[in-house]
Amino acid sequence: MRYLIIGLGIYGTNLARDLTDLGNEVIGADVRSTNVEAIKDYISTAYTIDSTDPAALAVLPLKNVDLVIVAIGENFGASVRQVCRLPLYLTRQRTEAGVRRKRWTAYSICCQLLW
């Protein structure tokens, strides 16, 4: 499987390593370049971006992954906002790529209520 992990702190880094060791392809993103530098040789691709910036999400290959994991631990509000924004970007990218819209699960409905 192909995973995208947003947030490469302690949890995100350990998860990325474990998933890579299990034979999965892992893409990572973090705002801190030190976190990205520490793991970039271990995962397939690493991005240094501020994922709380809506425009920055457009850089990530959201349409090419099987699962997106938001592992932002220091700022719970940023983590919730990211989970809420992802369906919007995924839908936009899939529609532009000609892929049929996906039906979203309960988490996106809950996020719409929180947002």
Contacts in CASP RR format, 6 or more apart in sequence:
PFRMAT RR
TARGET T0000
AUTHOR 0000-0000-0000
METHOD contacts of the structure
MODEL  1
MRYLIIGLGIYGTNLARDLTDLGNEVIGADVRSTNVEAIKDYISTAYTID
STDPAALAVLPLKNVDLVIVAIGENFGASVRQVCRLPLYLTRQRTEAGVR
RKRWTAYSICCQLLW
1 24 0 8 1.000
1 25 0 8 1.000
1 66 0 8 1.000
1 67 0 8 1.000
2 24 0 8 1.000
2 25 0 8 1.000
2 26 0 8 1.000
2 27 0 8 1.000
2 64 0 8 1.000
2 65 0 8 1.000
2 66 0 8 1.000
2 67 0 8 1.000
3 16 0 8 1.000
3 19 0 8 1.000
3 24 0 8 1.000
3 25 0 8 1.000
3 26 0 8 1.000
3 27 0 8 1.000
3 65 0 8 1.000
3 66 0 8 1.000
3 67 0 8 1.000
3 68 0 8 1.000
3 69 0 8 1.000
4 26 0 8 1.000
4 27 0 8 1.000
4 28 0 8 1.000
4 29 0 8 1.000
4 60 0 8 1.000
4 61 0 8 1.000
4 62 0 8 1.000
4 65 0 8 1.000
4 67 0 8 1.000
4 68 0 8 1.000
4 69 0 8 1.000
5 12 0 8 1.000
5 15 0 8 1.000
5 16 0 8 1.000
5 19 0 8 1.000
5 26 0 8 1.000
5 27 0 8 1.000
5 28 0 8 1.000
5 29 0 8 1.000
5 69 0 8 1.000
5 71 0 8 1.000
6 28 0 8 1.000
6 29 0 8 1.000
6 30 0 8 1.000
6 51 0 8 1.000
6 60 0 8 1.000
6 68 0 8 1.000
6 69 0 8 1.000
6 70 0 8 1.000
6 71 0 8 1.000
6 72 0 8 1.000
6 82 0 8 1.000
7 28 0 8 1.000
7 29 0 8 1.000
7 30 0 8 1.000
7 31 0 8 1.000
7 35 0 8 1.000
7 51 0 8 1.000
7 70 0 8 1.000
7 71 0 8 1.000
7 72 0 8 1.000
7 73 0 8 1.000
8 16 0 8 1.000
8 28 0 8 1.000
8 29 0 8 1.000
8 30 0 8 1.000
8 32 0 8 1.000
8 35 0 8 1.000
8 36 0 8 1.000
8 38 0 8 1.000
8 39 0 8 1.000
8 46 0 8 1.000
8 71 0 8 1.000
9 30 0 8 1.000
9 32 0 8 1.000
9 35 0 8 1.000
9 71 0 8 1.000
9 73 0 8 1.000
11 71 0 8 1.000
11 73 0 8 1.000
12 69 0 8 1.000
12 71 0 8 1.000
13 35 0 8 1.000
13 38 0 8 1.000
13 39 0 8 1.000
15 69 0 8 1.000
15 71 0 8 1.000
16 26 0 8 1.000
16 28 0 8 1.000
16 39 0 8 1.000
16 42 0 8 1.000
16 43 0 8 1.000
17 39 0 8 1.000
17 42 0 8 1.000
19 26 0 8 1.000
20 26 0 8 1.000
20 42 0 8 1.000
20 43 0 8 1.000
25 44 0 8 1.000
26 43 0 8 1.000
26 44 0 8 1.000
27 43 0 8 1.000
27 44 0 8 1.000
27 45 0 8 1.000
27 46 0 8 1.000
27 47 0 8 1.000
27 60 0 8 1.000
27 61 0 8 1.000
27 65 0 8 1.000
28 36 0 8 1.000
28 39 0 8 1.000
28 43 0 8 1.000
28 45 0 8 1.000
28 46 0 8 1.000
28 47 0 8 1.000
29 36 0 8 1.000
29 46 0 8 1.000
29 47 0 8 1.000
29 48 0 8 1.000
29 49 0 8 1.000
29 51 0 8 1.000
29 60 0 8 1.000
30 36 0 8 1.000
30 46 0 8 1.000
30 47 0 8 1.000
30 48 0 8 1.000
30 49 0 8 1.000
30 51 0 8 1.000
31 48 0 8 1.000
31 49 0 8 1.000
31 50 0 8 1.000
31 51 0 8 1.000
31 52 0 8 1.000
32 48 0 8 1.000
33 48 0 8 1.000
36 46 0 8 1.000
36 47 0 8 1.000
36 48 0 8 1.000
39 46 0 8 1.000
40 46 0 8 1.000
45 61 0 8 1.000
47 59 0 8 1.000
47 60 0 8 1.000
49 56 0 8 1.000
49 59 0 8 1.000
49 60 0 8 1.000
50 56 0 8 1.000
51 57 0 8 1.000
51 60 0 8 1.000
51 72 0 8 1.000
51 78 0 8 1.000
51 82 0 8 1.000
52 75 0 8 1.000
52 78 0 8 1.000
52 81 0 8 1.000
52 82 0 8 1.000
54 85 0 8 1.000
57 85 0 8 1.000
57 86 0 8 1.000
57 89 0 8 1.000
58 89 0 8 1.000
62 68 0 8 1.000
62 86 0 8 1.000
62 89 0 8 1.000
62 90 0 8 1.000
62 93 0 8 1.000
63 90 0 8 1.000
63 93 0 8 1.000
63 94 0 8 1.000
63 97 0 8 1.000
63 99 0 8 1.000
68 86 0 8 1.000
68 90 0 8 1.000
70 79 0 8 1.000
70 82 0 8 1.000
70 83 0 8 1.000
70 86 0 8 1.000
72 78 0 8 1.000
72 79 0 8 1.000
72 82 0 8 1.000
73 79 0 8 1.000
80 111 0 8 1.000
80 114 0 8 1.000
81 115 0 8 1.000
83 107 0 8 1.000
83 111 0 8 1.000
84 108 0 8 1.000
84 111 0 8 1.000
84 112 0 8 1.000
84 114 0 8 1.000
84 115 0 8 1.000
87 104 0 8 1.000
87 108 0 8 1.000
87 111 0 8 1.000
90 102 0 8 1.000
91 101 0 8 1.000
91 102 0 8 1.000
94 100 0 8 1.000
94 101 0 8 1.000
94 102 0 8 1.000
95 101 0 8 1.000
END
